[in-house]
Amino acid sequence: MNETIRELLGRVGGLPVAVTDITDEADLYAAGLSSFASVQVMLAIEEAFDIEFPDSLLNRKSFASIAAIEATVAQIIKSREAA
Protein backbone atom coordinates (compact mmCIF):
# COMPACT_ATOMS: atom_id res chain seq x y z
CA MET A 1 0.00 0.00 0.00
CA ASN A 2 2.84 2.40 0.88
CA GLU A 3 4.45 2.03 -2.54
CA THR A 4 1.15 2.69 -4.33
CA ILE A 5 0.52 5.80 -2.24
CA ARG A 6 4.05 7.04 -2.95
CA GLU A 7 3.65 6.40 -6.67
CA LEU A 8 0.36 8.31 -6.76
CA LEU A 9 1.83 11.19 -4.77
CA GLY A 10 4.70 11.37 -7.21
CA ARG A 11 2.36 11.32 -10.19
CA VAL A 12 -0.41 13.71 -9.09
CA GLY A 13 0.84 15.38 -5.90
CA GLY A 14 2.77 18.12 -7.64
CA LEU A 15 5.42 18.08 -4.92
CA PRO A 16 8.56 20.12 -5.53
CA VAL A 17 10.65 17.37 -3.90
CA ALA A 18 11.03 13.72 -4.85
CA VAL A 19 8.66 11.39 -3.04
CA THR A 20 11.65 9.17 -2.32
CA ASP A 21 13.10 12.02 -0.23
CA ILE A 22 10.00 12.20 1.99
CA THR A 23 9.72 10.04 5.11
CA ASP A 24 6.42 8.36 5.94
CA GLU A 25 5.84 10.80 8.81
CA ALA A 26 6.93 14.02 7.02
CA ASP A 27 4.33 16.80 6.73
CA LEU A 28 3.23 16.70 3.10
CA TYR A 29 1.80 20.22 3.25
CA ALA A 30 5.16 21.53 4.47
CA ALA A 31 6.74 19.59 1.59
CA GLY A 32 4.56 21.51 -0.88
CA LEU A 33 1.27 19.59 -1.17
CA SER A 34 -1.50 22.05 -2.04
CA SER A 35 -5.18 21.67 -1.22
CA PHE A 36 -5.90 21.15 -4.92
CA ALA A 37 -3.21 18.47 -5.17
CA SER A 38 -4.58 16.71 -2.08
CA VAL A 39 -7.92 16.36 -3.89
CA GLN A 40 -6.11 14.92 -6.92
CA VAL A 41 -4.28 12.48 -4.64
CA MET A 42 -7.56 11.50 -2.98
CA LEU A 43 -9.21 10.79 -6.34
CA ALA A 44 -6.21 8.73 -7.49
CA ILE A 45 -6.24 6.74 -4.24
CA GLU A 46 -9.97 6.10 -4.52
CA GLU A 47 -9.45 4.72 -8.00
CA ALA A 48 -6.34 2.67 -7.14
CA PHE A 49 -7.84 1.04 -4.04
CA ASP A 50 -11.48 0.99 -5.21
CA ILE A 51 -12.63 2.92 -2.15
CA GLU A 52 -14.51 6.13 -1.40
CA PHE A 53 -13.40 8.58 1.26
CA PRO A 54 -16.32 9.35 3.59
CA ASP A 55 -16.95 13.03 4.33
CA SER A 56 -15.69 12.51 7.89
CA LEU A 57 -12.19 11.70 6.57
CA LEU A 58 -11.98 14.50 4.01
CA ASN A 59 -9.72 16.72 6.04
CA ARG A 60 -6.17 17.97 6.16
CA LYS A 61 -5.23 15.47 8.88
CA SER A 62 -6.05 12.49 6.61
CA PHE A 63 -3.52 13.72 4.03
CA ALA A 64 -0.91 15.21 6.39
CA SER A 65 1.68 12.49 5.73
CA ILE A 66 2.19 9.28 3.85
CA ALA A 67 1.63 7.41 7.11
CA ALA A 68 -1.64 9.31 7.68
CA ILE A 69 -2.86 8.51 4.17
CA GLU A 70 -1.95 4.85 4.64
CA ALA A 71 -3.78 4.70 8.01
CA THR A 72 -6.84 6.40 6.51
CA VAL A 73 -6.97 4.03 3.55
CA ALA A 74 -6.57 1.03 5.89
CA GLN A 75 -9.40 2.36 8.05
CA ILE A 76 -11.70 2.74 5.03
CA ILE A 77 -10.87 -0.77 3.78
CA LYS A 78 -11.42 -2.23 7.26
CA SER A 79 -14.79 -0.45 7.58
CA ARG A 80 -15.85 -1.72 4.19
CA GLU A 81 -14.90 -5.30 5.06
CA ALA A 82 -16.81 -5.10 8.35
CA ALA A 83 -19.97 -3.93 6.60
PDB file of N, CA, C and O in Angstrom:
ATOM      1  N   MET A   1       0.818  -1.188   0.000  1.00  0.00           N
ATOM      2  CA  MET A   1       0.000   0.000   0.000  1.00  0.00           C
ATOM      3  C   MET A   1       0.869   1.262   0.000  1.00  0.00           C
ATOM      4  O   MET A   1       0.562   2.230  -0.696  1.00  0.00           O
ATOM      5  N   ASN A   2       1.940   1.249   0.773  1.00  0.00           N
ATOM      6  CA  ASN A   2       2.837   2.400   0.879  1.00  0.00           C
ATOM      7  C   ASN A   2       3.414   2.771  -0.479  1.00  0.00           C
ATOM      8  O   ASN A   2       3.464   3.946  -0.840  1.00  0.00           O
ATOM      9  N   GLU A   3       3.849   1.762  -1.230  1.00  0.00           N
ATOM     10  CA  GLU A   3       4.448   2.026  -2.542  1.00  0.00           C
ATOM     11  C   GLU A   3       3.431   2.630  -3.512  1.00  0.00           C
ATOM     12  O   GLU A   3       3.769   3.516  -4.296  1.00  0.00           O
ATOM     13  N   THR A   4       2.195   2.154  -3.459  1.00  0.00           N
ATOM     14  CA  THR A   4       1.151   2.693  -4.331  1.00  0.00           C
ATOM     15  C   THR A   4       0.874   4.148  -3.976  1.00  0.00           C
ATOM     16  O   THR A   4       0.758   4.996  -4.861  1.00  0.00           O
ATOM     17  N   ILE A   5       0.768   4.434  -2.693  1.00  0.00           N
ATOM     18  CA  ILE A   5       0.519   5.801  -2.242  1.00  0.00           C
ATOM     19  C   ILE A   5       1.667   6.707  -2.685  1.00  0.00           C
ATOM     20  O   ILE A   5       1.433   7.815  -3.168  1.00  0.00           O
ATOM     21  N   ARG A   6       2.880   6.248  -2.526  1.00  0.00           N
ATOM     22  CA  ARG A   6       4.047   7.037  -2.948  1.00  0.00           C
ATOM     23  C   ARG A   6       4.035   7.280  -4.465  1.00  0.00           C
ATOM     24  O   ARG A   6       4.337   8.381  -4.925  1.00  0.00           O
ATOM     25  N   GLU A   7       3.690   6.260  -5.219  1.00  0.00           N
ATOM     26  CA  GLU A   7       3.648   6.401  -6.674  1.00  0.00           C
ATOM     27  C   GLU A   7       2.592   7.428  -7.076  1.00  0.00           C
ATOM     28  O   GLU A   7       2.836   8.262  -7.948  1.00  0.00           O
ATOM     29  N   LEU A   8       1.428   7.368  -6.448  1.00  0.00           N
ATOM     30  CA  LEU A   8       0.358   8.310  -6.755  1.00  0.00           C
ATOM     31  C   LEU A   8       0.740   9.732  -6.352  1.00  0.00           C
ATOM     32  O   LEU A   8       0.467  10.684  -7.084  1.00  0.00           O
ATOM     33  N   LEU A   9       1.364   9.870  -5.201  1.00  0.00           N
ATOM     34  CA  LEU A   9       1.830  11.194  -4.768  1.00  0.00           C
ATOM     35  C   LEU A   9       2.821  11.772  -5.761  1.00  0.00           C
ATOM     36  O   LEU A   9       2.776  12.959  -6.084  1.00  0.00           O
ATOM     37  N   GLY A  10       3.713  10.924  -6.239  1.00  0.00           N
ATOM     38  CA  GLY A  10       4.699  11.373  -7.210  1.00  0.00           C
ATOM     39  C   GLY A  10       4.071  11.769  -8.533  1.00  0.00           C
ATOM     40  O   GLY A  10       4.545  12.683  -9.207  1.00  0.00           O
ATOM     41  N   ARG A  11       3.002  11.075  -8.900  1.00  0.00           N
ATOM     42  CA  ARG A  11       2.363  11.325 -10.190  1.00  0.00           C
ATOM     43  C   ARG A  11       1.426  12.526 -10.161  1.00  0.00           C
ATOM     44  O   ARG A  11       1.433  13.337 -11.087  1.00  0.00           O
ATOM     45  N   VAL A  12       0.610  12.651  -9.094  1.00  0.00           N
ATOM     46  CA  VAL A  12      -0.411  13.711  -9.092  1.00  0.00           C
ATOM     47  C   VAL A  12      -0.268  14.720  -7.960  1.00  0.00           C
ATOM     48  O   VAL A  12      -1.025  15.689  -7.897  1.00  0.00           O
ATOM     49  N   GLY A  13       0.697  14.504  -7.062  1.00  0.00           N
ATOM     50  CA  GLY A  13       0.836  15.383  -5.899  1.00  0.00           C
ATOM     51  C   GLY A  13       1.476  16.722  -6.163  1.00  0.00           C
ATOM     52  O   GLY A  13       1.355  17.640  -5.351  1.00  0.00           O
ATOM     53  N   GLY A  14       2.158  16.849  -7.292  1.00  0.00           N
ATOM     54  CA  GLY A  14       2.773  18.118  -7.635  1.00  0.00           C
ATOM     55  C   GLY A  14       3.796  18.611  -6.627  1.00  0.00           C
ATOM     56  O   GLY A  14       3.995  19.817  -6.481  1.00  0.00           O
ATOM     57  N   LEU A  15       4.440  17.693  -5.937  1.00  0.00           N
ATOM     58  CA  LEU A  15       5.418  18.080  -4.916  1.00  0.00           C
ATOM     59  C   LEU A  15       6.712  18.560  -5.556  1.00  0.00           C
ATOM     60  O   LEU A  15       7.164  17.996  -6.552  1.00  0.00           O
ATOM     61  N   PRO A  16       7.311  19.605  -4.980  1.00  0.00           N
ATOM     62  CA  PRO A  16       8.565  20.120  -5.529  1.00  0.00           C
ATOM     63  C   PRO A  16       9.784  19.283  -5.141  1.00  0.00           C
ATOM     64  O   PRO A  16      10.898  19.555  -5.589  1.00  0.00           O
ATOM     65  N   VAL A  17       9.570  18.272  -4.313  1.00  0.00           N
ATOM     66  CA  VAL A  17      10.653  17.370  -3.902  1.00  0.00           C
ATOM     67  C   VAL A  17      10.283  15.947  -4.321  1.00  0.00           C
ATOM     68  O   VAL A  17       9.107  15.627  -4.493  1.00  0.00           O
ATOM     69  N   ALA A  18      11.279  15.117  -4.480  1.00  0.00           N
ATOM     70  CA  ALA A  18      11.030  13.719  -4.853  1.00  0.00           C
ATOM     71  C   ALA A  18      10.353  12.979  -3.706  1.00  0.00           C
ATOM     72  O   ALA A  18      10.709  13.150  -2.540  1.00  0.00           O
ATOM     73  N   VAL A  19       9.377  12.160  -4.055  1.00  0.00           N
ATOM     74  CA  VAL A  19       8.660  11.386  -3.038  1.00  0.00           C
ATOM     75  C   VAL A  19       9.630  10.472  -2.287  1.00  0.00           C
ATOM     76  O   VAL A  19       9.424  10.177  -1.110  1.00  0.00           O
ATOM     77  N   THR A  20      10.666  10.035  -2.957  1.00  0.00           N
ATOM     78  CA  THR A  20      11.654   9.165  -2.316  1.00  0.00           C
ATOM     79  C   THR A  20      12.424   9.891  -1.216  1.00  0.00           C
ATOM     80  O   THR A  20      13.018   9.253  -0.346  1.00  0.00           O
ATOM     81  N   ASP A  21      12.414  11.229  -1.253  1.00  0.00           N
ATOM     82  CA  ASP A  21      13.103  12.021  -0.230  1.00  0.00           C
ATOM     83  C   ASP A  21      12.210  12.348   0.966  1.00  0.00           C
ATOM     84  O   ASP A  21      12.653  12.996   1.914  1.00  0.00           O
ATOM     85  N   ILE A  22      10.959  11.903   0.925  1.00  0.00           N
ATOM     86  CA  ILE A  22      10.003  12.201   1.989  1.00  0.00           C
ATOM     87  C   ILE A  22       9.816  10.970   2.864  1.00  0.00           C
ATOM     88  O   ILE A  22       9.549   9.877   2.366  1.00  0.00           O
ATOM     89  N   THR A  23       9.960  11.158   4.181  1.00  0.00           N
ATOM     90  CA  THR A  23       9.719  10.043   5.106  1.00  0.00           C
ATOM     91  C   THR A  23       8.213   9.827   5.245  1.00  0.00           C
ATOM     92  O   THR A  23       7.415  10.692   4.882  1.00  0.00           O
ATOM     93  N   ASP A  24       7.841   8.678   5.767  1.00  0.00           N
ATOM     94  CA  ASP A  24       6.424   8.363   5.937  1.00  0.00           C
ATOM     95  C   ASP A  24       5.722   9.358   6.853  1.00  0.00           C
ATOM     96  O   ASP A  24       4.534   9.628   6.676  1.00  0.00           O
ATOM     97  N   GLU A  25       6.442   9.907   7.832  1.00  0.00           N
ATOM     98  CA  GLU A  25       5.840  10.802   8.812  1.00  0.00           C
ATOM     99  C   GLU A  25       5.990  12.287   8.465  1.00  0.00           C
ATOM    100  O   GLU A  25       5.459  13.136   9.182  1.00  0.00           O
ATOM    101  N   ALA A  26       6.695  12.616   7.392  1.00  0.00           N
ATOM    102  CA  ALA A  26       6.930  14.018   7.020  1.00  0.00           C
ATOM    103  C   ALA A  26       5.615  14.712   6.665  1.00  0.00           C
ATOM    104  O   ALA A  26       4.720  14.104   6.078  1.00  0.00           O
ATOM    105  N   ASP A  27       5.512  15.976   7.023  1.00  0.00           N
ATOM    106  CA  ASP A  27       4.334  16.800   6.729  1.00  0.00           C
ATOM    107  C   ASP A  27       4.298  17.090   5.228  1.00  0.00           C
ATOM    108  O   ASP A  27       5.149  17.810   4.706  1.00  0.00           O
ATOM    109  N   LEU A  28       3.313  16.526   4.548  1.00  0.00           N
ATOM    110  CA  LEU A  28       3.226  16.699   3.099  1.00  0.00           C
ATOM    111  C   LEU A  28       2.889  18.134   2.712  1.00  0.00           C
ATOM    112  O   LEU A  28       3.306  18.608   1.656  1.00  0.00           O
ATOM    113  N   TYR A  29       2.139  18.823   3.560  1.00  0.00           N
ATOM    114  CA  TYR A  29       1.803  20.221   3.251  1.00  0.00           C
ATOM    115  C   TYR A  29       3.050  21.090   3.368  1.00  0.00           C
ATOM    116  O   TYR A  29       3.238  22.011   2.573  1.00  0.00           O
ATOM    117  N   ALA A  30       3.895  20.809   4.343  1.00  0.00           N
ATOM    118  CA  ALA A  30       5.163  21.534   4.471  1.00  0.00           C
ATOM    119  C   ALA A  30       6.084  21.210   3.296  1.00  0.00           C
ATOM    120  O   ALA A  30       6.916  22.028   2.905  1.00  0.00           O
ATOM    121  N   ALA A  31       5.926  20.009   2.738  1.00  0.00           N
ATOM    122  CA  ALA A  31       6.742  19.589   1.591  1.00  0.00           C
ATOM    123  C   ALA A  31       6.221  20.169   0.283  1.00  0.00           C
ATOM    124  O   ALA A  31       6.855  20.000  -0.758  1.00  0.00           O
ATOM    125  N   GLY A  32       5.067  20.858   0.318  1.00  0.00           N
ATOM    126  CA  GLY A  32       4.563  21.511  -0.882  1.00  0.00           C
ATOM    127  C   GLY A  32       3.238  21.002  -1.422  1.00  0.00           C
ATOM    128  O   GLY A  32       2.809  21.433  -2.492  1.00  0.00           O
ATOM    129  N   LEU A  33       2.574  20.090  -0.704  1.00  0.00           N
ATOM    130  CA  LEU A  33       1.275  19.594  -1.167  1.00  0.00           C
ATOM    131  C   LEU A  33       0.229  20.699  -1.018  1.00  0.00           C
ATOM    132  O   LEU A  33       0.049  21.242   0.072  1.00  0.00           O
ATOM    133  N   SER A  34      -0.448  21.026  -2.093  1.00  0.00           N
ATOM    134  CA  SER A  34      -1.499  22.050  -2.042  1.00  0.00           C
ATOM    135  C   SER A  34      -2.855  21.386  -1.776  1.00  0.00           C
ATOM    136  O   SER A  34      -2.997  20.168  -1.884  1.00  0.00           O
ATOM    137  N   SER A  35      -3.832  22.199  -1.431  1.00  0.00           N
ATOM    138  CA  SER A  35      -5.184  21.671  -1.220  1.00  0.00           C
ATOM    139  C   SER A  35      -5.711  21.037  -2.502  1.00  0.00           C
ATOM    140  O   SER A  35      -6.326  19.971  -2.467  1.00  0.00           O
ATOM    141  N   PHE A  36      -5.468  21.698  -3.636  1.00  0.00           N
ATOM    142  CA  PHE A  36      -5.904  21.153  -4.921  1.00  0.00           C
ATOM    143  C   PHE A  36      -5.240  19.803  -5.182  1.00  0.00           C
ATOM    144  O   PHE A  36      -5.900  18.853  -5.602  1.00  0.00           O
ATOM    145  N   ALA A  37      -3.936  19.722  -4.933  1.00  0.00           N
ATOM    146  CA  ALA A  37      -3.211  18.473  -5.167  1.00  0.00           C
ATOM    147  C   ALA A  37      -3.704  17.372  -4.232  1.00  0.00           C
ATOM    148  O   ALA A  37      -3.736  16.203  -4.616  1.00  0.00           O
ATOM    149  N   SER A  38      -4.087  17.734  -3.010  1.00  0.00           N
ATOM    150  CA  SER A  38      -4.575  16.708  -2.085  1.00  0.00           C
ATOM    151  C   SER A  38      -5.870  16.090  -2.608  1.00  0.00           C
ATOM    152  O   SER A  38      -6.116  14.902  -2.405  1.00  0.00           O
ATOM    153  N   VAL A  39      -6.698  16.893  -3.281  1.00  0.00           N
ATOM    154  CA  VAL A  39      -7.923  16.361  -3.890  1.00  0.00           C
ATOM    155  C   VAL A  39      -7.555  15.415  -5.035  1.00  0.00           C
ATOM    156  O   VAL A  39      -8.170  14.360  -5.188  1.00  0.00           O
ATOM    157  N   GLN A  40      -6.563  15.785  -5.833  1.00  0.00           N
ATOM    158  CA  GLN A  40      -6.113  14.922  -6.923  1.00  0.00           C
ATOM    159  C   GLN A  40      -5.561  13.597  -6.379  1.00  0.00           C
ATOM    160  O   GLN A  40      -5.813  12.532  -6.941  1.00  0.00           O
ATOM    161  N   VAL A  41      -4.811  13.682  -5.284  1.00  0.00           N
ATOM    162  CA  VAL A  41      -4.276  12.480  -4.639  1.00  0.00           C
ATOM    163  C   VAL A  41      -5.426  11.612  -4.133  1.00  0.00           C
ATOM    164  O   VAL A  41      -5.422  10.396  -4.319  1.00  0.00           O
ATOM    165  N   MET A  42      -6.412  12.247  -3.489  1.00  0.00           N
ATOM    166  CA  MET A  42      -7.562  11.504  -2.977  1.00  0.00           C
ATOM    167  C   MET A  42      -8.273  10.753  -4.104  1.00  0.00           C
ATOM    168  O   MET A  42      -8.591   9.573  -3.961  1.00  0.00           O
ATOM    169  N   LEU A  43      -8.519  11.431  -5.215  1.00  0.00           N
ATOM    170  CA  LEU A  43      -9.206  10.792  -6.340  1.00  0.00           C
ATOM    171  C   LEU A  43      -8.392   9.624  -6.898  1.00  0.00           C
ATOM    172  O   LEU A  43      -8.949   8.579  -7.236  1.00  0.00           O
ATOM    173  N   ALA A  44      -7.084   9.802  -6.994  1.00  0.00           N
ATOM    174  CA  ALA A  44      -6.212   8.731  -7.491  1.00  0.00           C
ATOM    175  C   ALA A  44      -6.215   7.541  -6.538  1.00  0.00           C
ATOM    176  O   ALA A  44      -6.218   6.389  -6.974  1.00  0.00           O
ATOM    177  N   ILE A  45      -6.215   7.821  -5.237  1.00  0.00           N
ATOM    178  CA  ILE A  45      -6.236   6.741  -4.236  1.00  0.00           C
ATOM    179  C   ILE A  45      -7.570   6.005  -4.287  1.00  0.00           C
ATOM    180  O   ILE A  45      -7.610   4.776  -4.213  1.00  0.00           O
ATOM    181  N   GLU A  46      -8.666   6.759  -4.414  1.00  0.00           N
ATOM    182  CA  GLU A  46      -9.975   6.104  -4.518  1.00  0.00           C
ATOM    183  C   GLU A  46     -10.000   5.138  -5.696  1.00  0.00           C
ATOM    184  O   GLU A  46     -10.504   4.020  -5.584  1.00  0.00           O
ATOM    185  N   GLU A  47      -9.460   5.572  -6.811  1.00  0.00           N
ATOM    186  CA  GLU A  47      -9.446   4.721  -8.003  1.00  0.00           C
ATOM    187  C   GLU A  47      -8.518   3.517  -7.820  1.00  0.00           C
ATOM    188  O   GLU A  47      -8.884   2.394  -8.168  1.00  0.00           O
ATOM    189  N   ALA A  48      -7.331   3.745  -7.281  1.00  0.00           N
ATOM    190  CA  ALA A  48      -6.342   2.673  -7.136  1.00  0.00           C
ATOM    191  C   ALA A  48      -6.788   1.593  -6.160  1.00  0.00           C
ATOM    192  O   ALA A  48      -6.538   0.409  -6.385  1.00  0.00           O
ATOM    193  N   PHE A  49      -7.446   1.996  -5.080  1.00  0.00           N
ATOM    194  CA  PHE A  49      -7.838   1.040  -4.040  1.00  0.00           C
ATOM    195  C   PHE A  49      -9.324   0.682  -4.089  1.00  0.00           C
ATOM    196  O   PHE A  49      -9.807  -0.080  -3.252  1.00  0.00           O
ATOM    197  N   ASP A  50     -10.048   1.231  -5.070  1.00  0.00           N
ATOM    198  CA  ASP A  50     -11.479   0.990  -5.214  1.00  0.00           C
ATOM    199  C   ASP A  50     -12.224   1.279  -3.905  1.00  0.00           C
ATOM    200  O   ASP A  50     -12.970   0.446  -3.391  1.00  0.00           O
ATOM    201  N   ILE A  51     -11.994   2.480  -3.390  1.00  0.00           N
ATOM    202  CA  ILE A  51     -12.633   2.917  -2.152  1.00  0.00           C
ATOM    203  C   ILE A  51     -13.231   4.303  -2.378  1.00  0.00           C
ATOM    204  O   ILE A  51     -13.015   4.931  -3.414  1.00  0.00           O
ATOM    205  N   GLU A  52     -13.992   4.764  -1.377  1.00  0.00           N
ATOM    206  CA  GLU A  52     -14.507   6.132  -1.404  1.00  0.00           C
ATOM    207  C   GLU A  52     -14.276   6.737  -0.019  1.00  0.00           C
ATOM    208  O   GLU A  52     -14.665   6.164   0.999  1.00  0.00           O
ATOM    209  N   PHE A  53     -13.643   7.892  -0.008  1.00  0.00           N
ATOM    210  CA  PHE A  53     -13.402   8.577   1.258  1.00  0.00           C
ATOM    211  C   PHE A  53     -14.724   9.124   1.788  1.00  0.00           C
ATOM    212  O   PHE A  53     -15.398   9.883   1.091  1.00  0.00           O
ATOM    213  N   PRO A  54     -15.108   8.749   3.013  1.00  0.00           N
ATOM    214  CA  PRO A  54     -16.317   9.348   3.586  1.00  0.00           C
ATOM    215  C   PRO A  54     -16.042  10.812   3.954  1.00  0.00           C
ATOM    216  O   PRO A  54     -14.896  11.199   4.181  1.00  0.00           O
ATOM    217  N   ASP A  55     -17.098  11.610   4.009  1.00  0.00           N
ATOM    218  CA  ASP A  55     -16.946  13.026   4.332  1.00  0.00           C
ATOM    219  C   ASP A  55     -16.168  13.247   5.627  1.00  0.00           C
ATOM    220  O   ASP A  55     -15.416  14.214   5.749  1.00  0.00           O
ATOM    221  N   SER A  56     -16.353  12.352   6.588  1.00  0.00           N
ATOM    222  CA  SER A  56     -15.693  12.506   7.890  1.00  0.00           C
ATOM    223  C   SER A  56     -14.167  12.419   7.807  1.00  0.00           C
ATOM    224  O   SER A  56     -13.471  12.874   8.715  1.00  0.00           O
ATOM    225  N   LEU A  57     -13.645  11.837   6.724  1.00  0.00           N
ATOM    226  CA  LEU A  57     -12.189  11.695   6.566  1.00  0.00           C
ATOM    227  C   LEU A  57     -11.615  12.645   5.513  1.00  0.00           C
ATOM    228  O   LEU A  57     -10.428  12.582   5.195  1.00  0.00           O
ATOM    229  N   LEU A  58     -12.455  13.514   4.983  1.00  0.00           N
ATOM    230  CA  LEU A  58     -11.983  14.495   4.011  1.00  0.00           C
ATOM    231  C   LEU A  58     -11.491  15.733   4.746  1.00  0.00           C
ATOM    232  O   LEU A  58     -12.170  16.758   4.808  1.00  0.00           O
ATOM    233  N   ASN A  59     -10.301  15.607   5.297  1.00  0.00           N
ATOM    234  CA  ASN A  59      -9.716  16.716   6.041  1.00  0.00           C
ATOM    235  C   ASN A  59      -8.199  16.707   5.880  1.00  0.00           C
ATOM    236  O   ASN A  59      -7.602  15.745   5.398  1.00  0.00           O
ATOM    237  N   ARG A  60      -7.615  17.795   6.295  1.00  0.00           N
ATOM    238  CA  ARG A  60      -6.168  17.970   6.156  1.00  0.00           C
ATOM    239  C   ARG A  60      -5.386  16.893   6.910  1.00  0.00           C
ATOM    240  O   ARG A  60      -4.329  16.452   6.458  1.00  0.00           O
ATOM    241  N   LYS A  61      -5.907  16.479   8.050  1.00  0.00           N
ATOM    242  CA  LYS A  61      -5.232  15.470   8.878  1.00  0.00           C
ATOM    243  C   LYS A  61      -5.078  14.134   8.128  1.00  0.00           C
ATOM    244  O   LYS A  61      -4.058  13.458   8.266  1.00  0.00           O
ATOM    245  N   SER A  62      -6.082  13.762   7.346  1.00  0.00           N
ATOM    246  CA  SER A  62      -6.045  12.487   6.613  1.00  0.00           C
ATOM    247  C   SER A  62      -4.946  12.449   5.562  1.00  0.00           C
ATOM    248  O   SER A  62      -4.485  11.374   5.179  1.00  0.00           O
ATOM    249  N   PHE A  63      -4.522  13.632   5.091  1.00  0.00           N
ATOM    250  CA  PHE A  63      -3.522  13.724   4.033  1.00  0.00           C
ATOM    251  C   PHE A  63      -2.239  14.409   4.502  1.00  0.00           C
ATOM    252  O   PHE A  63      -1.439  14.861   3.684  1.00  0.00           O
ATOM    253  N   ALA A  64      -2.045  14.484   5.817  1.00  0.00           N
ATOM    254  CA  ALA A  64      -0.906  15.213   6.388  1.00  0.00           C
ATOM    255  C   ALA A  64       0.432  14.546   6.095  1.00  0.00           C
ATOM    256  O   ALA A  64       1.453  15.225   5.983  1.00  0.00           O
ATOM    257  N   SER A  65       0.435  13.231   5.972  1.00  0.00           N
ATOM    258  CA  SER A  65       1.679  12.494   5.733  1.00  0.00           C
ATOM    259  C   SER A  65       1.354  11.206   4.993  1.00  0.00           C
ATOM    260  O   SER A  65       0.195  10.810   4.876  1.00  0.00           O
ATOM    261  N   ILE A  66       2.383  10.574   4.506  1.00  0.00           N
ATOM    262  CA  ILE A  66       2.186   9.282   3.848  1.00  0.00           C
ATOM    263  C   ILE A  66       1.626   8.276   4.844  1.00  0.00           C
ATOM    264  O   ILE A  66       0.751   7.480   4.503  1.00  0.00           O
ATOM    265  N   ALA A  67       2.126   8.312   6.070  1.00  0.00           N
ATOM    266  CA  ALA A  67       1.629   7.408   7.114  1.00  0.00           C
ATOM    267  C   ALA A  67       0.155   7.678   7.409  1.00  0.00           C
ATOM    268  O   ALA A  67      -0.617   6.741   7.616  1.00  0.00           O
ATOM    269  N   ALA A  68      -0.242   8.958   7.430  1.00  0.00           N
ATOM    270  CA  ALA A  68      -1.642   9.310   7.684  1.00  0.00           C
ATOM    271  C   ALA A  68      -2.539   8.820   6.549  1.00  0.00           C
ATOM    272  O   ALA A  68      -3.626   8.295   6.794  1.00  0.00           O
ATOM    273  N   ILE A  69      -2.088   8.990   5.321  1.00  0.00           N
ATOM    274  CA  ILE A  69      -2.862   8.512   4.174  1.00  0.00           C
ATOM    275  C   ILE A  69      -3.012   6.998   4.251  1.00  0.00           C
ATOM    276  O   ILE A  69      -4.101   6.464   4.040  1.00  0.00           O
ATOM    277  N   GLU A  70      -1.928   6.318   4.551  1.00  0.00           N
ATOM    278  CA  GLU A  70      -1.950   4.852   4.645  1.00  0.00           C
ATOM    279  C   GLU A  70      -2.919   4.397   5.736  1.00  0.00           C
ATOM    280  O   GLU A  70      -3.691   3.463   5.525  1.00  0.00           O
ATOM    281  N   ALA A  71      -2.885   5.048   6.900  1.00  0.00           N
ATOM    282  CA  ALA A  71      -3.782   4.697   8.006  1.00  0.00           C
ATOM    283  C   ALA A  71      -5.238   4.962   7.627  1.00  0.00           C
ATOM    284  O   ALA A  71      -6.126   4.182   7.969  1.00  0.00           O
ATOM    285  N   THR A  72      -5.474   6.058   6.926  1.00  0.00           N
ATOM    286  CA  THR A  72      -6.838   6.403   6.508  1.00  0.00           C
ATOM    287  C   THR A  72      -7.365   5.387   5.512  1.00  0.00           C
ATOM    288  O   THR A  72      -8.503   4.933   5.632  1.00  0.00           O
ATOM    289  N   VAL A  73      -6.554   5.027   4.534  1.00  0.00           N
ATOM    290  CA  VAL A  73      -6.970   4.026   3.545  1.00  0.00           C
ATOM    291  C   VAL A  73      -7.238   2.685   4.233  1.00  0.00           C
ATOM    292  O   VAL A  73      -8.225   2.016   3.928  1.00  0.00           O
ATOM    293  N   ALA A  74      -6.373   2.299   5.146  1.00  0.00           N
ATOM    294  CA  ALA A  74      -6.569   1.035   5.886  1.00  0.00           C
ATOM    295  C   ALA A  74      -7.868   1.067   6.681  1.00  0.00           C
ATOM    296  O   ALA A  74      -8.586   0.070   6.754  1.00  0.00           O
ATOM    297  N   GLN A  75      -8.163   2.217   7.275  1.00  0.00           N
ATOM    298  CA  GLN A  75      -9.404   2.359   8.051  1.00  0.00           C
ATOM    299  C   GLN A  75     -10.631   2.223   7.148  1.00  0.00           C
ATOM    300  O   GLN A  75     -11.608   1.577   7.526  1.00  0.00           O
ATOM    301  N   ILE A  76     -10.587   2.821   5.971  1.00  0.00           N
ATOM    302  CA  ILE A  76     -11.698   2.739   5.029  1.00  0.00           C
ATOM    303  C   ILE A  76     -11.894   1.298   4.566  1.00  0.00           C
ATOM    304  O   ILE A  76     -13.021   0.807   4.508  1.00  0.00           O
ATOM    305  N   ILE A  77     -10.800   0.628   4.239  1.00  0.00           N
ATOM    306  CA  ILE A  77     -10.874  -0.768   3.783  1.00  0.00           C
ATOM    307  C   ILE A  77     -11.416  -1.653   4.897  1.00  0.00           C
ATOM    308  O   ILE A  77     -12.252  -2.522   4.650  1.00  0.00           O
ATOM    309  N   LYS A  78     -10.945  -1.437   6.116  1.00  0.00           N
ATOM    310  CA  LYS A  78     -11.422  -2.232   7.262  1.00  0.00           C
ATOM    311  C   LYS A  78     -12.908  -2.009   7.501  1.00  0.00           C
ATOM    312  O   LYS A  78     -13.639  -2.962   7.773  1.00  0.00           O
ATOM    313  N   SER A  79     -13.366  -0.766   7.404  1.00  0.00           N
ATOM    314  CA  SER A  79     -14.795  -0.450   7.584  1.00  0.00           C
ATOM    315  C   SER A  79     -15.634  -1.116   6.518  1.00  0.00           C
ATOM    316  O   SER A  79     -16.720  -1.625   6.793  1.00  0.00           O
ATOM    317  N   ARG A  80     -15.119  -1.109   5.288  1.00  0.00           N
ATOM    318  CA  ARG A  80     -15.852  -1.724   4.187  1.00  0.00           C
ATOM    319  C   ARG A  80     -15.972  -3.233   4.386  1.00  0.00           C
ATOM    320  O   ARG A  80     -17.017  -3.825   4.116  1.00  0.00           O
ATOM    321  N   GLU A  81     -14.890  -3.846   4.862  1.00  0.00           N
ATOM    322  CA  GLU A  81     -14.903  -5.303   5.058  1.00  0.00           C
ATOM    323  C   GLU A  81     -15.821  -5.698   6.214  1.00  0.00           C
ATOM    324  O   GLU A  81     -16.393  -6.788   6.216  1.00  0.00           O
ATOM    325  N   ALA A  82     -15.957  -4.806   7.195  1.00  0.00           N
ATOM    326  CA  ALA A  82     -16.809  -5.097   8.353  1.00  0.00           C
ATOM    327  C   ALA A  82     -18.288  -4.941   8.018  1.00  0.00           C
ATOM    328  O   ALA A  82     -19.151  -5.487   8.706  1.00  0.00           O
ATOM    329  N   ALA A  83     -18.567  -4.196   6.965  1.00  0.00           N
ATOM    330  CA  ALA A  83     -19.973  -3.926   6.601  1.00  0.00           C
ATOM    331  C   ALA A  83     -20.632  -5.113   5.931  1.00  0.00           C
ATOM    332  O   ALA A  83     -21.806  -5.044   5.567  1.00  0.00           O
TER     333      ALA A  83
END
